[in-house]
Amino acid sequence: MHRMFRFFTGFLVALVLCINPGLASAECEHGFHLEGTLSVKDCDPKVDDCINGIRSIYEYGQKLDDGGDNLLTVSIMSSPWRFYGPDMRIIRPKELAESLKSSLDDKVKSVVLYASWTENTPTGRTKSLSQELSESLKGFPVKGIDGFLWIKGNGDYYSTKQAFTVGGMFPYRHKTDDDLMIALPYGSYIHAQDYFAKEKDAESLRYAAVGWDVFILCPEKALATFEMAAALSDNISAYNAAVIRLERGQEGDFEAASKLLTQAANAGDEKAQALLVEIKTK
């Protein structure tokens, strides 16, 4: 399990949080060996040039090398289990493949995923996300990232597998040109989860759920938080929770997923409508 220390100030009272193995070790099993501690720099907008945390992901993604004509590069939010679109709706590998096919002309020789943990196979899976995407592209070569993706201010990138991350205020602000851990802006939402639930802020709960998945590497906590947001009529969260349950496939998951998809479909969510049809015609 990925653990972190965080400091909170302002309207959520000051605290230090350590997520440790006693939190939910069975729920958060991912099978990766994480070790060490890394620090991230906080940004004070009164004295520093800061970027909004969520926006920093987009701005830093724009800096990445596009690889030239021979590579198709894809920058996307991810955990070891799944991809997320700009609105934090889960994108299944076969859906991502469909969106890429038109860009795979004769010049392109391989796909590069700028996406965390896409080279790693978590417990309970037999393939990494890069392998699943490659299969959906009929064997087209796909290379991902081994561990957490970081992007530098100059567009270079690297990856880490730390057990603890120190720093990162909420609301997270990133100091311009500092290295950015791509999962951190959404991970910071976890610490305000109780506040978001009290305020019935479904969108922020959705972001916290993504944080559990991409930063803490805990799909069960992500599922519980998506369902919390779905109970507040967030269609994307209902869809995401349904996808996670369908992938998990435990007793009662299909029925629960169908109920979540029906809820979102009845509210006009087209993705939920399509997936509901898909699972009922199998």
N, C-alpha and C positions, 0 to 999 in steps of 0.2 A: 504494500500500500504506500502511496506517496503521502508523506506527512509534511506539515509546515508549521512554522511559528508565525503569528501575525499580531500586529498591534492595531487596535481600533481606537479612534478618537471621535469626538463630536457627538452627534445625536444618539449614537449607539453605545455610549459609555466606554470608558477605557478598559481594555482587557488584553491579555496575552493568551492566545489559543495554540495548543499543541495537539495535533491530531496524531494519536499513537496507536499501536497495535491493539490496544484494548477497546478501541472505538467500535470496530465491527470487522474483525480480522477475517471471519468466514465470508461476510458479505463482500468484502473488498479484495478477494483473492484475484490476482492477475498473473502470478507466476514469474514476475520479473525480479531480478536482483537489483535493488536500489541501495545506494550508500552515499554517505557524506552529506554536507550541508552547503548550500549556495545562498548568497545574499543578493537581493535586488535593491536598487536605489529608489527611494521614494522621491517624489517631486513636489516641491512647495511652490504653488503658482505665484506666491508673493515675491519670490526671489529667483525662480527658475523659469525657463521656457518649457512649458508642459503641454502634453497632448492628452486629450481624453483617452482613457484606457481602451475602450472599444475601437475608437477611431485609429489609435496607434497600430492596431492589427492591420487595418486596411493600408495605412500609409507605409508601413514597413514592408508589407507584401508587395507594394508597387516598386520597391527598391530592388527586389530580387532579380537576378540575372535571368533573362528569358531563354537563354541557352542557344539562341540562333535558330537557323532553319531546320537543323537536324533533331532538335528536341522540342517536345511539347511540354511546357512546364505548367503545373497546376498548383496554386496556392489555396489551401482549404483547411478549415478547422477540423480536427480529428482527435479521436481517442484510439486506443488499440482495437476497439470494436466497431467504430462507425465514423462516417463523415457527417459534417454539418454544413448547411448552406448559409447564406448571409443572414437569414432570419432565424437561424439556429434550428431549422427543421432538418431532421435526419435525411440524408441522401444515401440511398443504398448503392452499392458498387455498380449494379447493372444500370441504374439510373444515371450515375456519373458517366459510365461508359457511353451511354446513348448521347449524352451532351458533348462528348469529345470526338465522336466518330467523324463528324464533318470536318474536323481540323486535322485529321490524320491523312495528309496527302502523301505523295510519293517521296517527298524530301524527309519527312519525319521518320526517324529510326527508333525512337524510344520516348516514353513518357517519364517525367520526373515529378514526383509528388513532394511539394514543400508542405508536409503535413506530419505532425508528431506521431510517432509510434507505428507508422505504416509499414515498417520493415519487421515488426515484431509480432509474434503469434502468442496471444494471451492464453491463459488456462481455459480449457473448454472449447477452443477453436483448433482447427487443423491447418489453417492458412492465415497469413497476414493480409491486411487490407490491400497491399500492393499486389499480392498474388491473386486475390479475388478480383481486383480490377483488371489485371492482366487476362484472367480467364474470361471475364466479360467482354474483353476486347479480342477474343479468339487467339490468345497467346501473344499479343503484342507486348514487347518488353516494357515493364514498369518498375521504376526504382523509387523507394520511399525514404523515410528518415528513421534512423535507429535511436529512439528515445525522444525526449522533449526537444522541440525545435526552438532555437534562438536565432534572431536576426540582428545583425549589427547595423549601426547607422549608415554604413557605406554599402549595405546590401549583401555583404558576406553572411554566411550562416554556419551554425554548428549545432551539436546536440549534446544533451546531458542526461544522466540518470540518477539525479540526487534523491536522497530520501527525505531531506528537509529543505524547505525554501524559507528564508528569513526575509521579512519586509513585505511591502506591497500594501499600502493603505487603501481603505475603501471610503469614498469612491476612488478607484485606482486612477492615478494620473502618471503618465510616463514622461520622463525627462528626455527632451529631444536629443537624439544622437546616442543615447545610452543603449546598450544591448537590450533587446526585448524578448522575454520568454513569452511565446505566443499564447500559451494557455493561461497566463496569469490574470489578464483582465477579467475573464469569466470566472476564474477561480476565486477572485476577490469577493464575488457576490455571495459566496457560501456563508461568510461571516455575518452577513446581514439577513440571513434567511428568516429568522424568527420575526424580525421587524417587517419584512416583506409579507409574511403570512398574516401578521396582525393588521397590516394596512391593505390586505387583499390586492397586492400588487402582483398580478399574474405574470406579466412580462418579466419582471425582475426575478421571480421564482423560476421561470424558464431558464434564465441566464445562470442562476445558481445551480440548477440541475445539470446544465452543460458543464459548469465548473467541477461538479462531482465526477463527471465522466472524463473530461480532458485533463484536469489538473490533479485530482485526488486519485484517479484511476479506479473509481468505485461505481460500477454500473447499477448496483442495487440501490445505492443512495440516490443516484441519478433518476432511476425509475420512480422511487418514492416521491421525489421532489417534482418530477414532471406530473405525476398524478395529483399532487397537491395543487399545481397550477391548473390542471385540467378541471378540477373541481370548482375552479373559479372561471370556468368557461373559456379557457385558453385553447383554441383549436389546435395550434401547433404542438402544444404540450400533450394534448390528448393523442394526436397522431404519433408523436415520438414515443410515448409510453406504450402505445399499441405495437409499434415496430419492435421495441425492446422485448416485450412479452412474447411476440411471435418468434423472435430469434431465440429466446430462452427456452420456450417450449415445455415448461413445467405444467403439472396438473392445474387446470383452471385458467391457464394463460390465454388459450384461444378464445374462451368465452369472455374473459375480461377485455382482451384486445378488440373483439367484435363490438362490445358495448362502448368502448372508448371511440372507436371509429364511427359507430352509429351516431354518437353524440356530436362529434365534429362534423360528420356528413350532414346531419340535420340542421346544423348551423351554417351550411353552405360551403364547407371546406372541400374543394375539388380533389385534393390529394387523398383525403380520407375516403371520399366517395369511391375513387378509383381503386384504392387498396382494399376496401370492403368488398367490392365486386370481385377483385382478384382472389381473395382468400375463400370466398364463398363458391367460386367456380372451380377450385382445385379438386 
